[in-house]
Amino acid sequence: MKFFKTTHLAILIMGTAFASCKKEGAEAPVADEQVAAAAVPAKQESAWLSNINLNWNGHPNGATYSQGQAATDFGNASGWNASRAYTTNGKDGTVGSRVTLLPNALSGAGGMVANVDLSDGSAYEMDYDIKFHSQFNWSRGGKVGFGFGIGEANAGGDAGWDGNGGTLRLMWYSPNSNPNRVFFQPYIYYKDQNGGPGNSNFGDTFGRSYPASGALQKNQWYHVHLYAKSNTGSNTNGHVQIVINGTVLLDQPIRWTTNDAQRLIKLMTFHTFRGGSQDYWKASSTDYIYYDNLVVNKISN
């Protein structure tokens, strides 16, 4: 199934709020990645974004991406770290944004962990472009890009098994830090992740990778399309889709939640950091990841 760009754009420049993030493998959770239900503020639906169309062309080229600019673009950008955000050369000679990854640091201590509060909806789609710097140190990998939070937006080792929430995000990953095998993979929290309780409580990758062989290229733009649809009750009638450069990475039914009070998509995540929590996820270099042409559409309430 494909849900590419199926909706109208109605740009609401209004309020927003940030709040979540998670881990991989048999790792201990990292506190600044976690999103508790209590961290999500009471919602005034008229204040939240339901559509975003952002290419950063109105921003100065070569400047700090300040908290004030983020507030204009997204609303209340909780978790925004202006010291690691920059506006610089984007795709096709335009202006884009950049996130800095600090040396020898993981999770929020070394990157960006921010979330935008969206108008509650049962289906959203998203597109954006991403590029790794020409001298990027792949190390082991990390969480990357924009994504969606459902319900309580479970992440950070807080598995979605209680049926109260999940997240749809991407990782870049290099098994054993092998530069000849680097890929994007899904990183998803949901009710049935990894077979349920007793199994890994970290995000499900579904065994998928892009590219299927070889490695991602530095200094090359990749186009990411995400689609998330809520399920109802205890039914596996939700949907998840990830498409990269026109290649379907994941496209299937899913049961995000079993609590109807937490079934809706509420957050846009912006998580860019190394890790994992073990030292082997670290890199000794300062590195950069670039973004451009972010489009988010609410498809249904």
C-alpha positions in Angstrom: 0.0 0.0 0.0 1.2 3.5 -0.6 -0.1 6.7 0.9 2.3 9.2 -0.7 1.1 12.8 -0.4 -2.6 12.2 -0.3 -3.8 15.3 1.5 -4.2 19.0 1.2 -1.8 21.5 2.8 -3.3 23.9 5.3 -0.5 25.5 7.1 -1.4 26.4 10.7 1.4 28.4 12.3 0.4 27.9 15.9 1.3 26.3 19.2 3.3 23.2 19.8 5.3 21.2 22.4 8.3 18.7 22.4 8.9 15.6 24.6 10.4 12.0 23.8 13.1 9.5 22.7 14.5 5.9 23.1 17.2 3.1 22.9 18.3 -0.1 21.1 19.4 -3.6 21.9 19.9 -4.9 25.5 20.6 -1.5 26.9 19.6 0.5 30.0 17.2 3.4 29.3 18.6 6.9 29.2 16.6 9.3 31.3 16.7 12.3 28.9 15.2 10.2 26.2 12.2 9.1 28.0 8.7 10.5 27.7 6.3 10.0 30.5 2.6 10.6 30.0 2.8 13.3 32.7 5.2 15.2 30.4 2.5 15.7 27.8 0.6 18.9 28.6 -3.2 19.2 28.7 -4.1 19.9 25.1 -6.0 22.8 23.7 -6.6 21.5 20.2 -6.9 24.8 18.5 -3.3 25.5 19.5 -1.5 22.6 18.0 -0.1 22.1 14.5 -1.8 19.8 12.1 0.2 20.7 9.0 3.9 21.8 8.5 5.6 22.9 5.3 9.1 24.0 6.2 12.1 24.4 3.9 14.1 27.0 6.0 14.6 29.2 3.0 13.4 32.2 5.1 16.2 31.6 7.6 19.7 33.1 7.4 22.3 30.8 5.9 25.0 30.2 8.4 23.4 31.0 11.8 22.4 29.4 15.0 18.9 28.0 14.8 17.7 29.7 17.9 14.9 28.7 20.4 12.9 31.7 19.1 13.2 30.6 15.5 12.2 27.1 16.5 9.2 28.5 18.3 8.2 30.4 15.2 8.5 27.3 13.0 7.0 24.7 15.4 5.5 26.4 18.4 6.8 25.6 21.9 9.9 23.5 21.0 10.5 21.7 24.3 13.9 19.9 24.3 15.3 22.3 21.6 19.0 22.8 22.0 20.1 25.8 20.0 23.8 25.1 20.6 23.5 22.1 18.4 21.1 23.5 15.7 22.2 25.6 12.7 20.7 26.8 9.5 23.0 26.3 6.5 23.2 25.0 2.9 20.2 22.9 2.1 19.2 20.7 -0.8 19.5 22.2 -4.4 21.2 25.4 -3.3 18.5 26.3 -0.7 18.8 26.9 3.0 18.3 23.8 5.3 18.9 22.9 8.9 21.7 21.0 10.6 22.2 19.1 13.9 25.6 18.8 15.5 26.6 15.5 17.2 29.1 16.1 20.0 32.2 13.9 20.4 32.1 11.2 23.1 28.5 11.8 24.0 25.3 9.8 23.6 21.5 10.6 23.5 20.4 14.1 24.5 23.8 14.9 25.9 25.3 14.8 22.4 22.5 15.6 20.0 18.9 16.8 19.7 16.0 15.3 21.5 12.9 17.5 20.8 9.2 16.9 20.1 6.4 19.0 18.5 2.9 18.6 19.9 0.6 17.9 17.0 -3.2 18.2 16.8 -4.5 14.8 17.8 -5.2 12.7 14.7 -5.7 9.1 13.7 -3.5 9.3 10.5 -0.5 11.5 9.6 2.0 11.5 6.8 5.4 13.1 6.6 8.2 13.8 4.1 11.7 15.2 4.6 15.2 15.1 3.1 18.3 14.1 5.1 22.1 14.0 4.4 25.1 13.0 6.4 28.2 15.2 6.3 31.0 14.3 3.8 33.3 13.4 6.7 30.6 11.8 8.9 31.8 9.1 11.4 29.2 6.4 11.3 30.4 4.7 14.5 27.7 2.2 15.6 24.6 4.3 14.8 21.8 6.3 16.4 18.3 7.7 16.2 17.8 10.1 13.3 15.3 12.4 11.7 11.6 13.3 12.3 9.0 10.8 13.4 5.6 10.4 15.2 4.5 9.7 18.7 1.2 7.9 19.4 -0.5 8.2 22.8 2.1 8.3 25.5 4.8 8.1 22.9 6.7 5.2 24.5 10.4 5.1 23.9 13.7 4.8 25.7 13.3 1.2 26.8 9.7 1.8 27.9 8.1 -0.8 25.7 4.6 -0.3 24.4 3.3 -3.6 25.8 0.8 -1.8 28.2 -1.0 -0.6 25.1 -0.8 3.1 25.9 1.5 4.4 23.2 4.3 4.0 20.7 6.7 5.9 18.4 7.6 5.6 14.7 11.3 6.7 14.2 14.3 5.8 12.1 17.9 4.8 13.0 21.1 4.7 11.0 23.0 1.6 12.0 26.3 0.0 11.3 26.7 -3.5 12.7 30.0 -3.7 14.5 30.8 -0.2 13.3 31.6 -1.6 9.8 31.7 1.4 7.4 31.0 -1.0 4.5 27.6 -1.8 5.9 25.6 1.2 7.1 21.8 1.5 6.7 18.6 3.0 7.8 16.3 0.8 9.8 12.8 1.2 11.4 12.8 1.8 15.1 9.3 1.4 16.4 7.6 1.1 19.8 4.1 -0.5 19.7 1.8 -2.9 21.6 3.2 -6.1 20.0 6.9 -5.0 19.7 9.4 -7.8 19.6 6.8 -10.4 20.5 5.7 -8.9 23.7 6.8 -9.1 27.4 9.7 -11.3 28.0 11.5 -10.1 24.9 13.6 -7.0 24.1 12.0 -3.9 25.5 13.7 -1.7 22.9 12.5 -0.6 19.5 11.5 -3.1 16.8 13.5 -3.0 13.6 11.5 -5.7 11.8 14.8 -7.0 10.4 14.5 -4.4 7.6 17.3 -2.2 6.1 17.9 0.4 3.5 19.9 -0.2 1.5 19.5 -4.0 1.6 23.2 -4.4 1.0 26.2 -2.0 1.0 26.2 1.3 2.8 24.5 4.7 3.0 26.6 7.4 1.2 28.0 10.5 2.9 27.1 13.9 1.4 24.1 12.4 -0.5 20.5 13.5 0.1 17.9 10.8 1.0 14.2 11.3 0.8 12.1 9.8 3.7 8.4 9.3 3.7 6.5 8.1 6.8 2.9 7.2 7.3 1.2 6.3 10.6 -2.5 5.3 11.1 -4.0 4.5 14.5 -5.7 1.2 15.2 -9.0 0.9 17.0 -9.5 -1.0 20.3 -7.5 -4.2 20.3 -7.6 -4.5 16.5 -4.5 -4.8 14.3 -6.0 -2.3 11.8 -3.5 0.5 12.2 -0.8 1.0 9.6 2.9 1.9 9.4 4.8 2.8 6.3 8.4 3.9 5.7 9.6 4.7 2.1 13.2 5.9 1.4 14.1 7.2 -2.1 11.0 5.5 -3.4 11.9 2.1 -2.0 9.5 0.6 0.5 11.3 -0.2 3.7 8.2 -1.1 5.8 4.5 -1.2 4.9 2.1 -3.3 7.0 -0.8 -3.4 9.5 0.1 -2.7 13.1 -1.5 -2.5 16.6 0.0 0.6 18.2 -2.3 0.6 21.3 -5.1 -1.2 23.0 -6.3 1.8 25.0 -8.6 3.9 22.8 -8.0 6.9 25.0 -4.3 6.8 23.9 -4.8 5.7 20.2 -4.2 9.0 18.5 -1.0 10.5 17.0 0.0 13.4 19.2 3.7 14.3 18.6 6.2 14.9 15.9 9.6 13.7 17.2 12.9 15.3 16.1 15.6 13.0 17.5 19.1 13.1 16.2 21.8 11.5 18.4 24.2 8.6 18.8 23.1 5.6 20.8 22.4 3.3 22.4 23.9 3.7 25.8 27.1 1.7 25.8 30.4 3.3 25.1 30.7 1.5 21.7 28.0 3.8 20.3 30.3 6.9 20.9 32.5 8.6 18.4 35.5 10.8 19.1 34.6 13.3 16.3 32.1 16.2 16.0 29.7 15.3 13.2 26.7 16.8 11.3 23.4 15.7 9.9 21.4 17.9 7.5 17.7 18.3 6.9 15.5 20.0 4.4 11.9 20.2 3.0 9.9 19.0 5.9 6.2 18.4 5.1 3.7 17.0 7.6 0.0 16.5 6.9 -2.8 15.4 9.1 -4.9 13.0 7.1 -7.8 12.3 9.5 -9.0 13.2 13.0 
